[in-house]
Structure formats: C-alpha cells, structure tokens
C-alpha cells in the first residue's frame, strides 16, 4: 500500500448521513481533525481510493473540489443524500442526469439493490471514465453508464469541459463562475424519453439532475417519463447557469409544475425539505419536485 493509499484509508473523514443546514462546498471544515486532513490533502500528489459510506469506496483525485470535500469533511450535499436514504428502496429505478464521477449513482445503487437499477448519464468522457472506474471499484452490477448529453433533441452538441479540478462545471452553455475552458468535446445528445426505454427501465422512481443550466431542455425531453412514472425530482436550479442556455428558474419550475408537481426546498434552519416559496432568482440551489399530495420522505 502506498503512502497516499494509507493516508486516504486511515485519515479520510468519516461519512455521515445527517442533515447539515446551509451546507455549501467547504462547509464543515472547522476543528482540529479537519485542519489535519486539509494539511494531508494539500500534500497528496497522486490519485488514490478512500472509504466512503455504506461500505462504498471512491477514487479521489488531488485538487478536485468535490473529492476534497469528501476527504476533509466526509460530506457532499448531505441534505440531499439524507432524502435519498429515506426515499430509495430495493427494486426502484434511479436516473442520475449529470452523474459526474458517480457519488449519487453509487449511493443509489446500494439503496435500490440488485432488484433495482441506476441509469448514470454523464456527457464528459473524462468524468464518464471516472464514473465507470467507481462503479467497477464497488463491483456494482445494477448501474448502467451512458456517455451522453441530455437535452430536448437528438443529435450532437458541443460540451464545454472545465479543468479536472472543477469537473462539476462542465456545461452545454457558458461557464457560470468564470471557470476557464480546458477544451470542447463533441458529444451525442439524447432525450430522457428515449434513453429510459433504450436502457430497458421498467420504472423510474427518482431523477436527480445537475447539468449546469441544461435542466430546462432536459426536462422538456422527459415529458413522457414524467407523465408515465411521476418520479421524484431533485433538480439544481441556478439562474446564472440557466441564462446561458436561454432559460431561467421561472421557466424551469413553471414547466415542472405544469405536470402537477409541488416544489420543496431545503430548510436553512434544519436542512430538511419544506414547501418552497418561489423566488425570482436562484443561485445554485437544489430543490425537490413531488408529484401528488404525499411526500415520500
């Protein structure tokens, strides 16, 4: 075992399934333990594997902001993962749109079990390769990885690929945070309504979508899926990203609500879902959309 592997195994923060009000990337880094892990992280020079949650393991890359959060704090979008923990059951179907390196897909795969299925969709070939490595690392046979950009039409599109440290910023529009462009990648475009039957999914219980401003187009390409399965939706809503793709939070939420969905936000006091009050501007916030009158958590 290399020094990096040993450090990752013995010093990575312990993952926690608990709400974290007002969580944001970098939150939870106070304390002696976090200070020590920050120091170790700065010295890590090579990729390695760290233990995560529910016996899962994750390949981590030095300088990647998401991996840093996992290593230093044990957390990444903890309020959202608490919802997944309560909602997902064996046999369910989970669609991860913008799977990136696969944290949501890995966790969902454990929850839905061998009788369920996870469709992990990632446009970037670099992140898709990392996603496949994480699926293989955990010997998950119920995850179907698709290298495609989700939108409201078929064909090909240009993906703006950010440096690896900010791989979560890859976008079909303009970068929302001044992220530099590493390269453009020509990728296949497809609709969720085509991918679901193409991949043989017999049920879709939940859809997570984080695709840096392409959410409206992707939802427009999922009308049949929404109408047939009525899945719980976990959506990133970011006006600064949406505006680069001729969209807005108002257009996105209005379209979702036209299917009879109600919108929930994460309470800044508790970290738990509560009925949302509509805002005119959303700055990279995750919301839940629930079909019908009953909440599943």
C-alpha angles and dihedrals in degrees: 000000000000122000090252091052092047093049092047092049097046105031107033111117116262112255116242131200100208136109118270111194114222092005116178133166106292095024118134097036098124123109139054094283094053091046090054092048091048089055092050091047093054089055097048110109105172139047116267142163126261131189113249132171133327091010090303121140128206133204107232128199124207114252095016107133096215093048090048090056091051094047098044101037107013088232138107119166089336097179091055093048090052088058091049090050091055098040108039117084135175112287097025127130118234125188116200109196109191093017094175107181091346112256093141092041094051094049093044091049090058092048099047093043129199092314090058133062137222120204106202112194121189127165101197115082090210095054091038089058090051089047091053090048091054092048090050092044089059095040092234111173096177096067120095112197119205123186100211142113113243117223140129097280142040127246130063133318138183115253118204105220119205126207112285092255088065101033090143089070096066108130147174089224133036123315111265098208104041092265113170118245114245096183145320121252126198107222139176115263123211142164124246087231088063098039096053096060091033089060093043099244111168094188138022113198101164138015123196114195127186110152106143102254101335093096096106094051090045093051090048087057091053102059094119092046092051093047096046104038104022091211125191108256127215107190135178108224114197121159092192088060098036093054090064089062101046092262141106140197089256093056092045097049093041090054093049093046091051085072092058097265125149120213125232129186132197110262110239089215099050107012088232126122117269133169107283128235110221115249130196093227131033120192107203098311127156117228134183123227117202125194115217130003102294124081115220098215 
